[in-house]
Amino acid sequence: MAGHTDNSIVIDAPLELVWDMTNDLDSWPRLFSEYASVEVLEDKDGDSGREILFRLTMHPDEDGNAWSWVSKRIPDPKTRQVRAHRVETGPFEYMNIYWEYLPEGDGTQMRWVQDFHMKEAAPVTDEGMTEHLNHNTAIQMKLIKEKVEAAAKAAAGRQ
């Protein structure tokens, strides 16, 4: 069995701004509430386009564990899609992530799809991780929506 999540939110901001803010890895500790740091390890042009290898470190959990892993991210600004996967999988057998950005009215629909399978020795099942990711994704998307919309309003006020 495998886990799968598919979540989206409409952000009242231009697609270009949503794309730029959510693909600026250096800003992720300020954009997401769960990340303590991002370290870009490699940023190069590869066979699939631009490939970014980076380490994400979360804020410590209630047990004091600061989870960290390396992922590879391949953004495609032409199609407004991002494909990513964990290189250091930790408790996952695999974790693949797909982001999609679509115009919706005057705003932008941002969609995240995650496909994964937990290792047998992982402290949580696929079902448990699906529940956790669906809950946490809603929190993070709402936070990102608020921050991007605030940036859009600020930019409109300067014009």
C-alpha positions in Angstrom: 0.0 0.0 0.0 1.1 3.6 -0.6 0.2 7.0 0.7 -1.2 9.8 -1.4 -2.3 13.3 -0.6 -3.7 16.0 -3.0 -4.3 19.4 -1.5 -4.9 22.8 -3.1 -5.7 26.4 -2.1 -6.6 29.5 -4.1 -4.4 32.5 -3.3 -5.7 36.0 -4.2 -2.4 37.0 -5.9 -0.9 36.9 -9.4 0.5 33.6 -10.5 4.0 35.1 -11.0 4.1 36.3 -7.4 2.9 33.0 -6.0 5.4 31.1 -8.1 8.3 33.4 -7.1 7.6 33.4 -3.4 6.9 29.7 -3.1 10.0 28.7 -5.1 12.4 31.0 -3.3 13.9 28.2 -1.1 16.0 30.7 1.0 12.7 32.2 2.2 11.1 29.0 3.3 11.9 29.3 7.0 9.9 32.6 6.9 7.2 31.3 4.6 6.5 27.9 6.3 6.1 27.6 10.1 7.6 24.2 10.2 11.1 24.8 8.7 13.9 26.1 10.8 16.4 26.2 7.9 17.1 25.5 4.3 20.6 24.9 2.9 21.0 24.8 -0.9 23.6 22.2 -1.6 23.6 22.3 -5.4 21.8 24.4 -8.0 22.5 23.4 -11.5 21.0 22.9 -15.0 20.4 19.2 -15.5 18.8 16.9 -18.0 15.3 17.8 -16.7 16.0 21.5 -16.4 17.1 23.4 -13.3 17.8 20.9 -10.4 18.1 22.1 -6.9 19.5 19.8 -4.2 18.8 21.1 -0.7 18.6 20.2 2.9 15.5 21.0 4.9 15.6 21.1 8.7 12.4 21.3 10.8 12.0 23.1 14.1 12.4 20.5 16.9 9.3 18.5 17.7 7.9 17.9 21.2 10.6 15.3 21.8 13.4 17.7 20.8 14.0 16.0 17.4 15.0 18.4 14.6 14.1 16.3 11.5 16.3 16.9 8.5 16.5 15.5 5.0 17.9 16.2 1.5 15.5 16.7 -1.4 15.9 17.4 -5.1 13.5 19.9 -6.7 13.0 20.5 -10.4 10.9 23.7 -11.0 9.6 24.3 -14.5 8.7 28.0 -14.9 7.1 27.4 -18.4 4.6 24.9 -17.2 4.4 26.2 -13.6 5.0 22.8 -12.2 7.6 21.5 -9.8 8.6 17.9 -9.3 10.6 16.9 -6.2 11.6 13.8 -4.3 13.5 13.0 -1.1 17.1 11.9 -1.7 17.6 11.1 2.0 14.3 9.3 2.6 14.5 8.8 6.4 11.3 6.9 7.4 10.0 6.9 3.9 10.6 4.1 1.3 10.1 7.0 -1.1 8.5 10.5 -1.2 7.6 12.2 -4.5 6.1 15.6 -4.5 4.3 17.5 -7.4 3.4 21.2 -7.2 1.1 22.8 -9.8 0.2 26.5 -10.2 -2.9 27.4 -12.2 -4.6 30.8 -12.8 -8.0 30.9 -11.1 -10.0 34.1 -11.7 -7.8 36.9 -10.5 -5.8 34.5 -8.3 -3.8 31.4 -8.4 -4.6 27.8 -7.4 -1.6 26.2 -5.8 -1.8 22.4 -5.6 0.5 19.9 -3.8 0.4 16.2 -4.5 2.5 13.8 -2.4 3.0 10.1 -3.2 4.9 8.0 -0.7 5.4 4.8 1.1 6.6 4.4 4.7 9.4 1.9 5.6 8.3 -1.1 7.6 10.3 0.1 10.6 8.8 3.7 10.4 7.0 4.9 13.5 3.9 5.6 11.4 1.9 3.8 8.7 1.0 5.1 5.3 -2.4 5.9 6.6 -1.1 7.7 9.6 1.3 9.8 7.5 -1.5 10.6 5.0 -3.6 11.9 7.9 -0.6 13.9 9.3 0.3 15.4 5.9 -3.3 16.3 5.0 -3.6 18.1 8.4 -0.2 19.9 8.2 -0.5 20.8 4.5 -3.8 22.7 5.3 -2.0 24.7 8.0 1.0 25.5 5.8 -1.1 26.4 2.7 -3.2 28.8 4.8 -0.1 30.4 6.2 1.4 30.8 2.7 -1.8 32.2 1.4 -1.8 34.9 4.1 1.8 35.8 3.5 1.6 35.9 -0.3 -1.7 37.9 -0.3 -0.1 40.4 2.1 2.8 40.8 -0.3 0.4 41.2 -3.2 -1.5 43.9 -1.3 1.8 45.7 -0.4 2.9 45.6 -4.0 -0.4 47.0 -5.2 -0.1 49.8 -2.6 3.3 50.8 -4.0 1.9 51.2 -7.6 
